[in-house]
Amino acid sequence: MAKVIVGMSGGVDSAVTAYLLKKAGYDVVGVTLRTWQSDDGAESRCCEIDDARESANIIGVPYHVFNCTSEFENKVIKPFTDDYMRGFTPNPCVICNREVKWERLLYYANALDAKYIATGHYAAVVKLENGRYTVKKASHAEKDQTYMLYRLSQEELSRTVMPLADYSKDEVRSVAEKIGLKVAAKPDSQEICFVPEGHYADFIIKNTGVTPAEGDFVDETGKVLGRHRGIINYTVGQRKGLGIALGRPAYVKKICADKNEIVLGASDETGCRAIVCSSLNFLSIEEPPIGESFEAFVKVRYRHPGIRATVEKTDADRVRIVFSEPVRAAAPGQSAVFYDEDDCVVGGGIITEVEFE
């Protein structure tokens, strides 16, 4: 029996993952990575240790807790706050998966002589005919999490098992209920794990000790429309909570940190035809040479359905993506993930520039 380390967050998905792998004959060891804890002792939704330990006991697998708070602070929280301060909209879960979770899980897998690691993500790890590993969309599109996994390395994917690719959430909860897991009905977390209330600006101010200055809302011509409360309070595509009345719907089009300005536009002014990405990672293919292009479906945020586009390698760590139709709310700092016709991830990168129509 191959030994597998299962990352157990304390939620139902990772608990059922551990159960399914044990049922399939794996030698399962449950592991929780403690990544963050609030000042009042509350745990992150990614590391609710009491729930994870109880699930491991019910399933009947060994269980360990490892502290990763320092790595999480340096590799996830600090870049998160830095990005918001410069007007970007980061996705910390994407970075955490590669830089903390997989790195640490494989470290402990090696220490415990385990061949594989496993997670409760809704995705499938596949090995292609060209010998490369990638992730394929889950059978139930509403739960697909491949967008969060595009930064994983070939080595990491070659040692990863994800058994929930063909399960719906209801089916996972049903399995949990049948085996008596108390987390069977536990609600999903909808927020970033270290900002459980969703108040990003409050967290950033508390974490950095810096309160960003107020500035101007402007239109595309530079005309001042009103005052904003500090750029960390806004994201590209935002409409609600702007704190300005113009007599018409307005959306955040651009955040100009260097000028401390936020550009507002109408809905039909916020579509872009092209974006530029860096910090690239390729899964299903080798990184293409400069000047080469390929067709793909590109998602610019987690819930984005994906739009056909041409991806061209323009520099050593840059691609320019031209969409077949306008894309709204493409935000610098978010990831653009490329998919092929078979719903496999080709690769992806971090959006650095947005070219409007």
C-alpha positions in Angstrom: 0.0 0.0 0.0 1.4 3.4 -1.0 1.6 5.9 1.8 -0.2 9.2 1.2 -0.2 12.4 3.2 -3.6 14.1 3.1 -3.8 17.8 3.8 -6.7 18.1 6.2 -8.1 21.6 6.7 -10.9 20.7 9.1 -13.5 20.8 6.3 -15.6 18.1 4.7 -13.8 17.9 1.4 -10.4 17.0 2.8 -11.9 14.6 5.4 -13.8 12.7 2.7 -10.6 12.6 0.7 -8.8 10.9 3.5 -11.7 8.4 3.9 -11.8 7.6 0.1 -8.1 7.0 -0.1 -8.1 4.8 3.0 -11.0 2.8 1.5 -9.1 2.5 -1.8 -6.2 0.8 0.1 -3.8 3.7 0.7 -1.8 4.0 3.9 -3.2 7.4 4.9 -1.7 10.0 7.2 -3.7 13.1 8.0 -1.7 16.4 8.2 -2.9 19.9 9.0 -0.6 22.9 8.2 -1.2 25.6 10.8 -0.8 28.7 8.6 -2.5 31.5 10.5 -4.2 32.4 13.8 -5.9 35.6 14.7 -5.0 37.6 17.8 -8.0 36.2 19.7 -6.9 32.6 18.9 -9.4 31.9 16.1 -8.0 29.5 13.5 -7.9 30.0 9.7 -10.6 28.1 7.8 -7.7 26.3 6.2 -6.4 24.9 9.5 -9.3 24.2 11.9 -7.3 21.7 13.9 -10.0 20.4 16.2 -12.3 19.5 13.4 -9.5 17.9 11.4 -8.3 15.8 14.3 -11.8 14.6 15.1 -12.4 13.6 11.5 -9.1 11.7 11.4 -10.0 9.9 14.5 -13.4 8.9 13.1 -11.8 7.7 9.8 -9.1 5.9 11.8 -5.9 7.4 10.4 -2.9 8.9 12.1 -2.9 12.7 12.4 -0.2 15.4 12.8 -0.1 19.2 13.0 2.8 21.1 11.6 3.4 24.9 12.1 3.8 26.9 8.9 2.9 30.4 10.2 6.2 31.9 9.4 6.2 30.7 5.8 2.6 31.8 5.4 3.4 35.3 6.8 6.4 35.8 4.5 5.1 34.1 1.3 1.4 34.9 1.4 0.3 37.7 3.8 3.1 40.1 3.1 2.8 39.9 -0.7 -1.0 40.2 -0.3 -0.7 43.5 1.6 2.0 44.8 -0.7 -0.1 44.1 -3.7 -3.2 45.9 -2.4 -1.0 48.9 -1.4 0.1 49.3 -5.0 -3.4 49.0 -6.5 -3.3 45.3 -7.4 -6.0 42.7 -6.5 -4.1 39.6 -5.5 -5.3 36.0 -5.2 -3.4 34.7 -2.1 -4.9 31.1 -2.4 -3.0 30.6 -5.8 0.3 31.6 -4.2 -0.3 29.7 -1.0 -1.0 26.4 -2.9 2.4 26.5 -4.6 4.6 28.3 -2.0 3.2 26.9 1.2 0.8 24.0 1.0 2.4 21.8 -1.6 6.0 22.7 -0.6 5.3 21.8 3.0 3.1 18.8 2.3 5.9 17.3 0.1 8.5 18.1 2.7 6.6 16.2 5.4 5.7 13.4 2.9 9.5 12.9 2.4 10.1 13.0 6.1 7.3 10.3 6.7 8.4 8.2 3.7 5.2 8.8 1.8 5.0 8.5 -2.0 2.1 10.9 -2.5 0.2 13.9 -1.1 -3.5 14.4 -1.5 -5.9 17.3 -1.2 -9.7 17.8 -1.3 -9.6 20.1 -4.4 -12.2 19.5 -7.0 -9.9 18.8 -9.9 -8.1 15.9 -11.6 -4.4 15.3 -12.0 -3.7 13.8 -15.4 -0.5 12.7 -17.2 -0.6 13.6 -20.9 0.8 11.7 -23.9 3.7 14.2 -24.0 4.7 13.0 -20.5 3.7 16.2 -18.7 1.3 16.5 -15.8 -1.6 19.0 -15.6 -4.9 19.5 -13.9 -8.2 19.0 -15.6 -11.5 20.6 -14.7 -13.8 18.8 -12.3 -16.9 17.0 -13.6 -19.1 19.5 -11.8 -18.2 22.9 -13.1 -19.6 24.9 -10.2 -17.0 23.4 -7.9 -14.0 23.3 -10.2 -10.8 24.6 -8.6 -8.2 24.2 -11.3 -7.9 28.0 -11.5 -6.2 27.8 -8.1 -3.7 25.1 -9.1 -2.0 26.4 -12.2 1.2 27.3 -10.5 2.0 23.8 -9.3 5.2 22.3 -10.7 5.6 19.0 -12.6 7.3 17.4 -9.6 4.5 18.5 -7.3 1.7 17.2 -9.7 3.5 13.9 -10.3 3.1 13.2 -6.5 -0.4 14.5 -6.1 -3.7 12.7 -5.8 -7.1 14.4 -6.0 -10.0 11.9 -5.6 -12.9 14.4 -5.7 -12.8 15.3 -9.4 -16.0 13.4 -10.2 -17.9 14.1 -7.0 -20.5 16.9 -6.5 -20.5 18.7 -3.2 -23.8 17.0 -2.3 -22.2 13.6 -2.9 -19.2 14.5 -0.7 -21.5 15.6 2.1 -23.5 12.4 1.7 -20.4 10.3 2.1 -19.4 12.3 5.2 -22.8 11.8 6.7 -22.8 8.1 6.1 -19.5 7.6 7.9 -20.5 9.8 10.8 -18.3 12.9 10.2 -19.5 15.8 12.2 -18.2 18.2 9.5 -20.7 16.7 7.0 -22.9 19.9 7.0 -20.1 22.4 7.7 -20.6 25.4 5.5 -18.0 26.3 2.8 -15.8 29.3 3.5 -16.4 32.1 1.0 -13.6 34.4 2.1 -9.9 34.5 2.2 -8.9 32.3 5.1 -7.0 35.0 7.0 -9.6 37.6 6.4 -12.7 35.7 7.6 -15.0 38.7 7.7 -14.0 39.9 4.3 -12.8 43.3 5.5 -9.5 43.5 3.5 -8.8 47.1 4.1 -9.1 46.7 7.9 -6.8 43.7 7.8 -4.2 45.6 5.7 -4.2 48.7 7.9 -3.8 46.6 11.1 -1.1 44.4 9.5 1.0 47.2 8.1 0.2 50.1 10.4 -0.3 52.3 7.3 -3.6 54.0 6.5 -3.6 54.9 2.7 -4.4 58.5 2.0 -7.7 59.6 0.4 -7.5 60.6 -3.3 -9.6 61.4 -6.3 -12.1 59.5 -8.4 -11.6 60.5 -12.0 -13.0 59.7 -15.4 -10.9 58.6 -18.3 -10.2 62.2 -19.3 -8.9 63.0 -15.8 -11.9 65.0 -14.7 -12.3 64.8 -10.9 -15.6 63.1 -9.9 -15.2 62.9 -6.2 -13.0 61.5 -3.4 -12.1 57.9 -2.6 -11.2 56.5 0.9 -7.8 55.0 -0.1 -7.0 52.6 -2.9 -7.0 49.5 -0.7 -10.8 49.8 -0.4 -11.4 49.1 -4.1 -10.9 46.5 -6.8 -11.2 46.6 -10.5 -14.8 45.9 -11.6 -16.3 47.1 -8.3 -19.6 48.9 -8.5 -21.1 48.7 -5.0 -19.7 50.5 -2.0 -17.9 53.2 -4.0 -19.2 56.0 -1.8 -20.0 58.3 -4.7 -23.3 59.3 -6.3 -23.1 60.1 -10.0 -26.7 59.6 -11.0 -25.6 56.6 -13.2 -23.9 53.2 -12.6 -20.1 53.5 -12.3 -17.5 50.8 -12.1 -13.8 50.9 -11.1 -11.9 50.7 -14.4 -8.3 51.3 -13.2 -6.5 51.9 -10.0 -3.5 54.3 -10.4 -1.5 54.0 -7.3 1.2 56.3 -8.5 -1.3 59.2 -8.8 -3.5 57.9 -5.9 -6.4 58.0 -8.4 -9.2 55.6 -9.2 -10.6 55.8 -12.7 -14.4 55.2 -13.0 -16.3 54.2 -16.1 -19.6 53.0 -17.3 -20.2 49.3 -17.9 -19.5 49.6 -21.6 -16.2 51.4 -20.9 -14.7 48.7 -18.7 -14.2 45.9 -21.3 -10.7 45.1 -22.4 -9.5 43.3 -25.4 -6.0 42.4 -24.2 -4.0 41.8 -21.1 -0.3 41.2 -20.3 0.8 38.6 -17.8 4.1 37.7 -16.1 5.2 35.2 -13.4 4.3 32.5 -15.9 3.9 28.8 -15.2 3.1 26.1 -17.8 1.7 22.7 -17.1 0.5 20.8 -20.2 3.2 22.2 -22.5 6.8 23.3 -22.2 7.1 27.1 -21.9 6.9 28.4 -25.5 9.7 30.4 -27.1 9.5 34.1 -27.6 7.3 35.0 -30.6 5.2 31.8 -30.5 1.5 32.0 -29.9 -1.3 29.5 -29.3 -5.1 29.5 -28.9 -6.7 28.9 -25.5 -9.7 29.6 -23.3 -8.6 32.1 -20.7 -10.1 32.8 -17.3 -9.2 36.1 -15.7 -10.7 35.3 -12.3 -12.0 32.3 -10.4 -15.7 32.5 -11.4 -15.0 33.7 -14.9 -16.4 31.3 -17.5 -13.3 31.7 -19.8 -13.1 33.3 -23.2 -11.3 32.2 -26.4 -8.1 34.1 -26.8 -4.7 34.1 -28.5 -1.8 33.9 -26.1 1.5 35.2 -27.5 4.9 34.8 -25.7 6.4 38.3 -26.0 9.3 38.2 -23.7 11.2 35.9 -21.3 8.5 36.1 -18.7 5.6 37.8 -20.5 2.6 36.9 -22.6 0.1 39.2 -24.3 -3.4 37.8 -24.4 -5.9 39.1 -27.0 -9.5 38.1 -26.4 -12.1 37.2 -29.0 -14.6 39.5 -27.2 -14.3 42.1 -24.5 -13.5 40.9 -21.0 -14.7 42.9 -18.0 -13.0 43.3 -14.6 -9.6 41.9 -15.6 -7.7 43.1 -12.6 -3.9 43.5 -12.2 -2.8 41.1 -9.6 -5.3 38.4 -10.4 -4.3 35.3 -12.4 -5.1 34.5 -16.0 -5.3 30.8 -16.5 -5.2 29.1 -20.0 -7.2 26.0 -20.8 -7.3 23.8 -23.9 -10.2 22.2 -25.6 -10.2 19.2 -23.2 -10.5 21.4 -20.1 -6.9 20.9 -19.1 -4.8 23.7 -17.8 -2.1 24.8 -20.3 -0.6 27.4 -17.9 -1.1 30.8 -16.5 0.3 34.0 -15.1 -0.3 37.1 -13.1 -2.1 40.0 -14.8 0.2 43.1 -14.9 -1.4 45.3 -17.6 -4.9 45.7 -19.0 -5.4 47.2 -22.5 -8.8 48.8 -22.9 -10.8 49.1 -26.0 
